[in-house]
Amino acid sequence: MFQAQAALSDLTDLSSDSSNAVNNCVDNNAAVLTAVSQLKDAEACAQELADQLRHDDLGWVLFFCSAQQDINRFAQALEQQLPDQDIVGCTTAGEISPLGYLQGSVCAVGFTRSGFAVETALIEDLDSFSFNSAQQLMNSMMQRCQQHQKAPMKGHTFVLALLDGMSEHEEIVLNTLNAAFGSIPLLGGSAGDDLDFANTQVVYEGRCYPNAAVLMMVNTVFPFMVFSQKHVEESDEVFVATEVDSEHRRVYELNAEPAAEVYARAIGCRPDQLTPSLCAQHTLSVRIAGEGFVRAVQRANEDGSLTFYCAVERGIVLRKNRHLDIGEELKKLLDQIEYELGDQQLILGFDCIFRLLESNACQQLGNVSDMLAGYPLVGFNTYGEHINGIHLNATFTGVAIGQRRR
């Protein structure tokens, strides 16, 4: 019913001159380094990032790469530029950097050995991942991390997970990982590809993988705060999913009527007007254990069905949401982070692509981007966010790391 990839082409120009905004003079006293490159050539982009990240104590690199970049060439080039570091990353639907929102860039964060102990792992074939596999993986990562830990594992460790955003197995994999990791916070995001929905990948040791996930177990001497913020409130208007293809997250009927017709009628448009931008402004929620979680519509299909970003089941009750002001809610979160941690040296942020589209539609994109640019923020626009085993939509989820050592 619409060309999804056209949605991002209408965004306000987010380009900027990274050379003017990112300091290439490395501070050898820093525990965390950030880098941004907007160069289109893969090898030149990798070199610019590596030059910003070079540090006597650099141990690990996490990067988020635009789907417009040649991810295979870039990953190999960055591995050659930084051969002694462990490097992981993924493709995006947009990047977030110390410059604010970007499109067509690569942003990265480097962790030093003096402040962090990090272990990485690759999970292939997400559809066959089991609890036994998760338990073995957790035990192996814990044992390796404990050998170099900077602080006691309990209370000083979190796990980042980047998953292929087109795998359709996020819920099962995240639930399995969360059960294995127990009390250790688990968070992250699903890789995107600028709403093309064709080629989302994760990167591990210079190679790109579909239907896979990469993990980073991070132990640190610095205080950190895990967060997840939504900007919606549930209304009393409900819809029951009466015909569903759960495996492919596709709803054919709501309230025993064609799903796209019911949804379009509820938000005041025709089914053929259901664009990504409009869906971003009209999300739904499902209640789990009494708490509401957003279930965003990815697209309307020619057969009148709706495809969702998160899991949907037959009989699930979906509630129409009221959307709050993204900028105001984001400011509250950033103020809370400052209150909890004081100055931050890093905020890793996983921001739903629908929030970017909604901000643009509401003519707030520039203001929100400028607000983010005031913080040491690195992240990307996702096809879904993760926290403690739950796959989310329309949230800003992440972890902030403070300056002072514990």
Secondary structure, 3 states (H helix, E strand, C coil): CCCCCHHHHCCCCCCCCHHHHCCCCCCCCCCEEEEEECCCCHHHHHHHHHHHHCCCCEEEEEEEEECCCCHHHHHHHHHHHCCCCEEEEEEECCEEECCEEECCCEEEEEEECCCEEEEEEEEECHHHCCHHHHHHHHHHHHHHHHCCCCCCCCCCEEEEEEECCCCCCHHHHHHHHHHHHCCCCEEEEECCCCCCCCCCCEEECCEEECCEEEEEEEEECCCEEEEEEECEEEEEEEEEEEEEEHHHCEEEEECCEEHHHHHHHHHCCCHHHCCHHHHHCCCEEEEECCEEEEECEEEECCCCCEEECCCCCCCCEEEEEEECCHHHHHHHHHHHHHHHHCCEEEEEEEEEHHHHHHHHHCCCHHHHHHHHCCCCEEEEEECCEEECCEEECCEEEEEEEECCCC
